[in-house]
């Protein structure tokens, strides 16, 4: 069965194997998402095993995040041009090869280069996951499909440290840290074989010519913004970091003007002008950025708080956070039953529940003495995970609801670029609050300093989720819902200026 880029599935022509195809998409997406966090617990072993400097260790993480963010938009559009299934399979195969290269890397230089390539491969496949999902599912099933994507994202954020701790503790075949990368190889091979057989064909649109100058400007804008966010804290936020951020704004303006000029010349655009001038799409993207800044920043400082502050092992730290994905799972099951109904209300509810859970955690942290009782974290983490599961699927639905299926690749690439920028922003801001508080509390007992740092970091998380809930009210009124949860905008996509 072949699917067109120009129209979504309808109940009558829905792809019969769509749920199996979705499982393959989620498997590949999970492999990519977990790779962002699994590395963190292995950094001390990496440093000692390869004789790395502190700067090189930072770049094991930063190189992946930066390459991934840079590649999302151009590869999202390339999927529209050459075919989403084709680019998805190429991306998964490349990710598998570069994961093997990471696991076999003899030096830090080789590992960092392999991480860059791995990040680009991840950017190649991830926009296709959302784009294919949007096309193969009819509107009344799309809400549940997106809730599964949200569940995968939540599970990956916690499973990474947990799986990393287990693999390192097992020391399989005496390979130490290397299995955290090599484990991707059999998973990737399975995803390629199954995806080739079970994901429907989606022919490309070669008339959508590529835009090399647009790619260059967009890449420069993302680099100028993400690089200082990643490296700013390590260098003490010198003047050049703020200069780069200001230049990134200029690059974004240049990108918009360039895309507008191409639209007037009736040329295809890397990111359609109709999306960049669509208030709901832009505001939804900013909401996505703010939302994920809270999630990424929280798990960074929580891992440091538990392991460095109170001596938990990577495995114990991962087990402490297990209630979070359980909450995501429970909420995702509920979101799936709701389908596409009340998306804006669910975003507000989910964000407020997450913010309340962060406030509860702050109360728990304030009562910590010289040791951590992980049972005290169960209910607030469960609550936070439940809030994320309620909000995340509705957030993606809201942002992508105004993206016509033919531009799903570029639209989903843009949304995920905002997601990665938000993650970098959250790590930068939360890390700055947390570590600067630690530095300023050097005279206090270690556990008191860590408690104080975590309390202040949690304030940012509460503010971030409150902002997401508030921004929902600035969205334009939702289009009335059709039968069985089908939104009118799903049936009649907005026209795109080409």
DRENSE-123723 format. One line per 5 residues: their letters; for each residue x, y, z of C-alpha. Coordinates in steps of 0.2 Angstrom, whole numbers, plus 5000, padded with zeros to 4 digits. Example, Ala and Ser with C-alpha at 12.3 -4.5 7.8 and 13.67 -1.06 7.14 Angstrom:
<recs>
as	5062,4978,5039  5068,4995,5036
</recs>
This chain:
<recs>
xxxxx	5000,5000,5000  5007,5017,4995  5003,5033,5004  5003,5051,4997  5011,5065,5005
xxxxx	4997,5076,5001  4983,5069,5011  4981,5060,5028  4973,5043,5030  4955,5042,5032
xxxxx	4945,5028,5041  4941,5020,5025  4959,5019,5018  4969,5017,5034  4984,5006,5032
xxxxx	4979,4989,5040  4997,4986,5047  4998,5004,5055  5000,4998,5073  5014,4986,5068
xxxxx	5022,5000,5058  5020,5011,5073  5029,4999,5084  5044,4999,5073  5044,5018,5072
xxxxx	5043,5019,5091  5057,5006,5093  5069,5017,5082  5063,5033,5091  5067,5025,5108
xxxxx	5084,5019,5102  5088,5037,5097  5080,5045,5113  5088,5034,5125  5105,5037,5118
xxxxx	5104,5055,5123  5104,5050,5142  5112,5033,5143  5129,5041,5140  5128,5051,5156
xxxxx	5131,5037,5168  5146,5031,5158  5156,5047,5158  5168,5043,5172  5172,5026,5165
xxxxx	5175,5034,5148  5186,5047,5155  5197,5034,5164  5196,5021,5150  5202,5033,5136
xxxxx	5212,5045,5146  5200,5059,5141  5201,5077,5147  5186,5086,5155  5182,5095,5139
xxxxx	5183,5080,5129  5170,5071,5140  5158,5086,5139  5159,5085,5120  5154,5066,5120
xxxxx	5137,5073,5125  5137,5090,5117  5143,5083,5100  5128,5072,5099  5115,5085,5104
xxxxx	5122,5099,5093  5123,5088,5077  5105,5081,5081  5098,5099,5082  5107,5105,5067
xxxxx	5101,5090,5056  5082,5090,5061  5076,5104,5049  5085,5099,5033  5082,5081,5035
xxxxx	5064,5084,5039  5062,5092,5022  5073,5079,5013  5060,5066,5019  5047,5076,5010
xxxxx	5058,5076,4994  5065,5058,4993  5052,5049,5003  5049,5047,5022  5051,5028,5022
xxxxx	5067,5028,5012  5075,5041,5023  5069,5033,5039  5077,5017,5034  5093,5025,5029
xxxxx	5094,5035,5045  5091,5019,5056  5104,5010,5046  5117,5024,5048  5113,5026,5067
xxxxx	5116,5007,5069  5133,5008,5060  5139,5024,5069  5133,5016,5086  5145,5002,5082
xxxxx	5159,5014,5078  5156,5023,5095  5157,5006,5104  5173,5001,5096  5181,5018,5096
xxxxx	5200,5017,5101  5202,5035,5105  5192,5050,5112  5194,5059,5095  5186,5044,5086
xxxxx	5172,5043,5099  5168,5062,5097  5167,5061,5078  5157,5045,5079  5145,5054,5090
xxxxx	5143,5068,5078  5139,5056,5064  5127,5047,5076  5118,5063,5080  5116,5067,5061
xxxxx	5109,5049,5058  5097,5052,5072  5091,5068,5065  5088,5059,5048  5076,5046,5055
xxxxx	5067,5056,5069  5057,5069,5059  5051,5054,5048  5043,5045,5064  5031,5060,5067
xxxxx	5028,5063,5049  5024,5045,5045  5013,5043,5060  5003,5059,5055  4999,5051,5038
xxxxx	4996,5033,5041  4983,5035,5055  4966,5042,5053  4961,5057,5064  4952,5047,5077
xxxxx	4967,5036,5080  4980,5049,5079  4978,5055,5097  4982,5038,5104  4997,5036,5092
xxxxx	5004,5052,5098  5002,5047,5116  5013,5032,5112  5026,5044,5106  5025,5054,5122
xxxxx	5026,5038,5132  5042,5033,5122  5050,5050,5126  5046,5048,5144  5052,5031,5146
xxxxx	5068,5035,5137  5072,5049,5148  5072,5038,5163  5077,5021,5155  5094,5029,5149
xxxxx	5102,5030,5166  5094,5014,5172  5100,5004,5157  5117,5012,5157  5120,5008,5175
xxxxx	5115,4990,5172  5126,4987,5157  5141,4995,5165  5138,4985,5181  5137,4969,5171
xxxxx	5153,4973,5162  5148,4961,5148  5163,4952,5140  5175,4964,5150  5169,4978,5138
xxxxx	5166,4990,5152  5156,5006,5145  5156,5000,5127  5139,4990,5127  5130,5006,5130
xxxxx	5133,5009,5112  5134,4992,5105  5117,4987,5112  5110,4998,5097  5117,4986,5084
xxxxx	5104,4972,5085  5090,4984,5089  5094,4994,5073  5096,4979,5062  5079,4973,5068
xxxxx	5071,4990,5065  5078,4991,5047  5072,4973,5042  5055,4975,5050  5053,4993,5044
xxxxx	5057,4988,5026  5044,4975,5026  5030,4983,5036  5031,5002,5034  5020,5008,5019
xxxxx	5029,5015,5004  5029,5034,5003  5035,5041,4987  5044,5057,4988  5041,5074,4979
xxxxx	5056,5078,4969  5048,5094,4963  5052,5101,4981  5070,5106,4976  5082,5107,4990
xxxxx	5088,5124,4997  5106,5124,5001  5107,5142,5006  5092,5140,5017  5100,5125,5025
xxxxx	5116,5134,5028  5107,5149,5036  5096,5138,5047  5111,5127,5052  5120,5143,5057
xxxxx	5105,5149,5067  5104,5133,5077  5123,5132,5080  5124,5150,5086  5110,5147,5098
xxxxx	5113,5129,5104  5132,5129,5106  5133,5143,5119  5119,5135,5128  5128,5119,5129
xxxxx	5146,5126,5133  5141,5142,5142  5142,5135,5160  5159,5126,5157  5167,5143,5151
xxxxx	5159,5154,5164  5147,5162,5152  5160,5174,5144  5154,5188,5132  5156,5178,5116
xxxxx	5142,5166,5122  5130,5181,5122  5136,5188,5106  5133,5171,5098  5115,5171,5105
xxxxx	5112,5188,5098  5119,5183,5081  5108,5168,5081  5093,5179,5081  5099,5189,5066
xxxxx	5102,5172,5057  5084,5167,5061  5078,5184,5053  5089,5181,5038  5081,5163,5036
xxxxx	5064,5170,5037  5067,5183,5024  5076,5170,5013  5061,5158,5014  5049,5172,5010
xxxxx	5059,5177,4994  5058,5159,4989  5040,5158,4992  5037,5174,4981  5048,5166,4967
xxxxx	5036,5150,4969  5051,5139,4974  5050,5126,4988  5055,5131,5005  5065,5122,5019
xxxxx	5051,5128,5031  5036,5134,5023  5032,5152,5026  5014,5148,5030  5020,5139,5045
xxxxx	5032,5152,5050  5018,5165,5050  5005,5153,5058  5003,5160,5076  4997,5143,5083
xxxxx	5012,5134,5075  5025,5146,5082  5017,5147,5099  5015,5129,5100  5034,5127,5095
xxxxx	5039,5139,5109  5028,5129,5121  5037,5113,5116  5053,5121,5119  5048,5127,5136
xxxxx	5041,5111,5141  5056,5100,5136  5068,5113,5145  5060,5108,5161  5061,5089,5158
xxxxx	5079,5089,5152  5085,5101,5165  5076,5091,5179  5084,5074,5175  5101,5081,5174
xxxxx	5102,5089,5191  5092,5075,5199  5105,5062,5193  5119,5073,5200  5109,5076,5216
xxxxx	5107,5057,5219  5124,5051,5214  5136,5064,5218  5127,5072,5232  5121,5056,5241
xxxxx	5132,5042,5234  5119,5032,5225  5126,5021,5211  5120,5024,5193  5108,5009,5195
xxxxx	5101,5015,5212  5098,5032,5204  5089,5025,5189  5078,5014,5200  5073,5029,5211
xxxxx	5066,5037,5195  5056,5022,5190  5039,5030,5196  5041,5043,5183  5039,5032,5168
xxxxx	5025,5022,5177  5016,5039,5178  5019,5042,5160  5012,5025,5155  4996,5027,5165
xxxxx	4993,5044,5158  4996,5039,5140  4983,5025,5142  4970,5038,5147  4976,5050,5133
xxxxx	4974,5036,5120  4956,5034,5125  4953,5053,5124  4959,5053,5106  4959,5071,5099
xxxxx	4947,5078,5111  4951,5093,5122  4969,5095,5117  4972,5112,5124  4964,5108,5141
xxxxx	4975,5093,5142  4990,5103,5140  4985,5115,5154  4981,5100,5165  4997,5091,5162
xxxxx	5008,5106,5164  5000,5111,5180  5001,5093,5187  5019,5092,5182  5022,5109,5190
xxxxx	5013,5104,5206  5023,5088,5206  5039,5098,5205  5033,5108,5220  5030,5092,5230
xxxxx	5047,5086,5226  5054,5103,5232  5045,5100,5249  5053,5082,5249  5070,5088,5245
xxxxx	5069,5101,5259  5066,5088,5272  5081,5077,5266  5095,5075,5280  5112,5067,5277
xxxxx	5104,5052,5267  5091,5050,5254  5075,5039,5256  5070,5034,5239  5052,5030,5245
xxxxx	5049,5048,5248  5052,5052,5229  5039,5039,5223  5023,5049,5224  5029,5066,5217
xxxxx	5039,5057,5203  5023,5047,5199  5013,5063,5198  5026,5072,5187  5026,5057,5175
xxxxx	5007,5057,5175  5007,5076,5170  5020,5073,5156  5009,5059,5149  4994,5069,5149
xxxxx	5002,5085,5141  5014,5078,5128  5003,5069,5116  4991,5084,5115  5006,5096,5113
xxxxx	5012,5087,5098  4994,5086,5091  4991,5104,5093  5008,5110,5085  5006,5098,5070
xxxxx	4987,5100,5068  4990,5115,5056  5004,5106,5046  4997,5099,5030  5002,5081,5027
xxxxx	5013,5086,5012  5024,5096,5023  5024,5085,5038  5042,5081,5037  5048,5099,5038
xxxxx	5035,5103,5051  5040,5089,5062  5058,5093,5060  5055,5110,5065  5045,5105,5081
xxxxx	5059,5093,5086  5072,5106,5083  5063,5117,5095  5062,5102,5107  5081,5100,5106
xxxxx	5084,5118,5108  5073,5118,5124  5083,5103,5131  5099,5113,5129  5091,5128,5136
xxxxx	5084,5118,5151  5101,5110,5154  5110,5127,5153  5098,5136,5165  5095,5122,5177
xxxxx	5113,5118,5177  5118,5136,5180  5106,5137,5195  5111,5121,5202  5130,5122,5201
xxxxx	5132,5140,5205  5122,5137,5221  5134,5122,5225  5149,5133,5222  5142,5147,5233
xxxxx	5138,5134,5247  5156,5127,5248  5157,5131,5266  5142,5121,5271  5140,5102,5274
xxxxx	5140,5093,5257  5122,5086,5259  5115,5104,5264  5123,5112,5249  5116,5099,5237
xxxxx	5098,5101,5245  5099,5120,5243  5105,5118,5225  5091,5106,5221  5078,5117,5229
xxxxx	5082,5131,5218  5083,5121,5203  5066,5115,5206  5059,5132,5206  5064,5134,5188
xxxxx	5055,5118,5184  5039,5125,5192  5040,5141,5183  5043,5132,5166  5028,5121,5167
xxxxx	5017,5136,5173  5023,5146,5158  5017,5132,5147  5000,5131,5155  4998,5150,5153
xxxxx	5004,5151,5135  4989,5139,5130  4977,5153,5133  4985,5163,5119  4982,5150,5106
xxxxx	4968,5154,5094  4951,5145,5098  4952,5127,5094  4943,5121,5078  4927,5112,5083
xxxxx	4928,5093,5085  4920,5082,5073  4913,5065,5076  4923,5052,5086  4936,5065,5091
xxxxx	4940,5070,5073  4945,5088,5072  4940,5099,5057  4958,5104,5054  4962,5086,5052
xxxxx	4950,5084,5037  4954,5101,5029  4973,5105,5031  4977,5124,5030  4984,5128,5012
xxx	5003,5131,5011  5011,5144,5001  5023,5136,4989
</recs>
